[in-house]
Amino acid sequence: AVDKSNLLKVYPNPANEFITIEYNAGSAENQLMIEVIDEKGRLVYNTKLIRSTDQIIIDTRNFKSGNYIIRLVSGNKSIGNTSVIISR
């Protein structure tokens, strides 16, 4: 079941040097993280989140061009994901 209160937005898309991620993990209790996964399924970036709803900015200048999955993770469970294109 998809919980519509879990919000995950990434912009700009396509992106170049930076992405802004807006998230809302709702009532998720476990440790929250944002993970960035490349086209080959590799974790290229992750960061722990302090608050259950916020926005963060990620420097993507050292990411290769391509498609990436942005995943919002609570504990070891993905509670939301979206994709972004990095374009040079």
WOSUL-V37751 format. One record per residue. N is the residue number from 0. RES is the residue in one small letter. D_FIRST is the distance of its C-alpha to the first C-alpha in Angstrom with 1 decimal. Layout:
# WOSUL-V37751
{{N,RES,D_FIRST} {N,RES,D_FIRST}}
This chain:
# WOSUL-V37751
{{0,a,0.0} {1,v,3.8} {2,d,6.4} {3,k,9.3} {4,s,11.8} {5,n,11.6} {6,l,14.5} {7,l,16.2} {8,k,19.2} {9,v,22.1} {10,y,25.5} {11,p,28.0} {12,n,26.7} {13,p,28.7} {14,a,30.0} {15,n,33.3} {16,e,34.3} {17,f,31.5} {18,i,27.9} {19,t,26.4} {20,i,22.9} {21,e,21.4} {22,y,18.4} {23,n,16.8} {24,a,14.9} {25,g,14.6} {26,s,15.3} {27,a,14.7} {28,e,17.8} {29,n,18.5} {30,q,20.8} {31,l,19.4} {32,m,20.5} {33,i,20.6} {34,e,21.2} {35,v,22.9} {36,i,22.8} {37,d,25.4} {38,e,25.6} {39,k,26.7} {40,g,23.8} {41,r,26.0} {42,l,25.2} {43,v,27.7} {44,y,26.9} {45,n,25.1} {46,t,25.6} {47,k,24.7} {48,l,23.5} {49,i,25.4} {50,r,23.5} {51,s,19.9} {52,t,20.5} {53,d,23.3} {54,q,24.5} {55,i,26.3} {56,i,28.7} {57,i,29.0} {58,d,32.3} {59,t,31.6} {60,r,35.3} {61,n,35.3} {62,f,32.3} {63,k,33.3} {64,s,32.5} {65,g,29.4} {66,n,25.6} {67,y,23.6} {68,i,20.0} {69,i,19.3} {70,r,16.7} {71,l,15.8} {72,v,15.7} {73,s,15.6} {74,g,17.7} {75,n,17.0} {76,k,13.3} {77,s,12.4} {78,i,10.3} {79,g,11.4} {80,n,14.0} {81,t,16.5} {82,s,19.8} {83,v,23.3} {84,i,26.6} {85,i,29.7} {86,s,32.8} {87,r,36.4}}
